[in-house]
Amino acid sequence: MDGQSLAPGEELVRTLEAAPAILADLVRQIPRKRLEVRRRPDFWTILDHIHHPAEAQPMLLGRLERF
């Protein structure tokens, strides 16, 4: 940072904007087969966890827009 304080919420926005690249870098290090492992039949895989926010985002955005 350049020593200037961020406006309220700006740090959160910057963090959220960086999240996809950070997640992509982490996932690239995991073998594909490991991403698809289900520890138990009712557990999500790593890929399930990764895809969930993208699938849920339209619903969440709709809820936020109603406020």
C-alpha positions in Angstrom: 0.0 0.0 0.0 1.0 3.6 -0.4 0.2 4.6 3.1 -3.2 5.9 2.3 -6.1 4.3 4.1 -8.8 2.6 2.1 -12.4 3.7 2.2 -14.7 1.5 4.2 -15.3 -1.8 2.4 -12.6 -1.0 -0.3 -10.1 -3.5 1.2 -12.8 -6.2 1.2 -13.6 -5.4 -2.4 -10.0 -5.7 -3.4 -9.6 -9.0 -1.6 -12.7 -10.4 -3.3 -11.4 -9.2 -6.7 -8.1 -11.0 -6.1 -9.8 -14.3 -4.9 -10.4 -15.9 -8.3 -6.7 -15.6 -9.3 -5.5 -16.8 -5.9 -7.9 -19.8 -6.0 -6.9 -20.7 -9.6 -3.2 -20.7 -8.6 -3.9 -23.0 -5.7 -6.1 -25.4 -7.8 -3.5 -25.7 -10.5 -1.2 -27.3 -8.0 -3.6 -30.1 -7.2 -3.8 -33.2 -9.5 -7.1 -33.4 -11.4 -7.9 -36.8 -9.8 -7.5 -35.3 -6.3 -10.0 -32.5 -7.2 -12.6 -35.1 -7.9 -12.2 -37.3 -4.8 -15.3 -37.6 -2.6 -14.2 -38.5 0.9 -17.6 -39.9 1.6 -20.7 -40.3 -0.6 -22.4 -37.3 0.9 -19.3 -35.0 0.9 -18.5 -32.5 -1.8 -15.4 -32.8 -3.9 -12.9 -29.9 -4.1 -14.4 -29.1 -7.5 -17.9 -29.0 -6.1 -16.6 -26.4 -3.6 -15.0 -24.4 -6.3 -18.0 -24.4 -8.6 -20.6 -23.6 -5.9 -19.9 -19.9 -5.5 -20.2 -19.4 -9.3 -23.5 -21.3 -9.4 -24.9 -19.5 -6.3 -23.7 -16.0 -7.3 -26.8 -15.1 -9.4 -29.1 -16.0 -6.5 -27.1 -14.1 -4.0 -26.8 -11.1 -6.2 -30.6 -11.1 -6.6 -31.0 -11.1 -2.9 -28.6 -8.2 -2.4 -30.3 -6.1 -5.1 -33.6 -6.4 -3.2 -32.1 -4.6 -0.2 
